[in-house]
Amino acid sequence: MKDERKTRGWSQADLAEKMASAGLKAHATTVAKIEGLDRAVRLDEAAIIAGLFELSLDEMLALKRYDQQSILDVFLATAGTSANEINSIAERVNDAFVRLQVEPGDLVRRSHESVDADLVPAIFRSYMAGLPAQEAVSRLIDARELLRYAVQQASVSDDALAESHGGTDAAAVRRFLESFLPPDEFKNPAEGGE
């Protein structure tokens, strides 16, 4: 986006003004955050921004060049932020779950001690909510760990890649990626394929 903006001689404020005219809430700081990969872009925003540059969304995403490192950088920023957000959500759900005190023994005791007839159904609902709440927290933690692992894999050094996969040159990368494809899925253009 920054390259496209600069190619047109637009400042960040100019682009923000054009974005605002197209219906997006945008300021120069919004553009700076997007360009600095500190703010994700929603699909609807990306489509509008691409239109401002008179590009298709596909062209905008590739920026008329295939820049896998930029795409990877966006992924790293998004996944890292998302892992932290998931962690915060898991902690809040777990705290709420702990406050439910859904141990069956505690609930039975509270139901016997209660003189409030409305409390007994609430105790039952608390127990029924506790089981899926525990599962939800567990799945959130799993999702966070998977995102962190993805970030770790995306951040591995060139030396580590070369050691684990036989190199980082184009041929080694192709061999590695082709190993995931079914036979005959990829035809090498040099061999008369598509």
Salt bridges, closest charged atoms under 4 A:
ASP3 OD2 - ARG65 NH2 2.95
GLU4 OE1 - ARG8 NH1 2.68
GLU35 OE2 - ARG5 NE 2.64
ASP44 OD1 - ARG42 NE 3.09
GLU45 OE2 - ARG39 NH2 2.76
GLU45 OE2 - ARG42 NH1 3.32
ASP106 OD1 - ARG109 NH2 3.86
GLU113 OE1 - ARG109 NH1 3.15
GLU135 OE2 - ARG139 NE 2.80
GLU145 OE2 - ARG144 NH2 2.67
GLU145 OE2 - ARG148 NH1 3.59
